[in-house]
Amino acid sequence: MGKLRAPVFITRHVLIALVVGGVGGVLFMTFLLEFDHYTSTNAFCTTCHSMTYAEESYRQTVHYDSASGVRASCGDCHVSEGVFAATWDHAVGSKDLFKQLFGPDYDDPVINALHLPEAAFAARRWFQARDSATCKRCHTQDAIQGKRADTAAIHREETDGKSCIDCHYNLVHRKVPDESTFKRDAWNRMVEEEFGLEPGTAEQLMSAH
């Protein structure tokens, strides 16, 4: 009985390439996992001062301070599950970093508040496009009971064709009206009053950016 021999195309060079490729693939996947983990943390997100405003409101909600001790991080809500989907979200999200560096001064609380509605609407569209998948990491619709007697029935009978975000928004960050009813003039007046600005200042600041 003859010796088993490797196919002729499996040369030493091919074996070396397979080993190097395999090790490289493992290292690359490890890098992606660690990269996605780190860039999904609250500590990373709030390295931009502008994001500390979003964190302030988040810390006042049950998503941060719950009786059960469960705490949702930035990444739990705003980054898709799975290493490739998460990496894609981070890549697409780099446009926000570009805006932070080269756009309006979002570190300024007034500028931040004036531009907040557009950020909120974009986030809601992101959730809708994914059928609120990140919400469902923690919340199981069939198990929702709530504090009102009709909460369970509502979630059983009135959610066809709806996503969580269609009803449940303004839960974590500063309240912004629904996009369909949003009035820019009213929002500008509110910001001016909040920061003690002269009427018309909001429009000037918006037009400058």
Secondary structure, DSSP 8 states (H G I E B T S, - for coil): -------TT--HHHHHHHHHHHHHHHHHHHHHHHHHHHTTSHHHHTTSTTHHHHHHHHTTSTTTS-TT-----HHHHHS-SSHHHHHHHHHHHHHHHHHHHHSS-TTSHHHHHHHHHHHHHHHHHHHHHTTTTTGGGT--GGG---SSTTHHHHHHHS-TT--HHHH--SSSSS----TTT--HHHHHHHHHHHHT--TTHHHHHHHT-
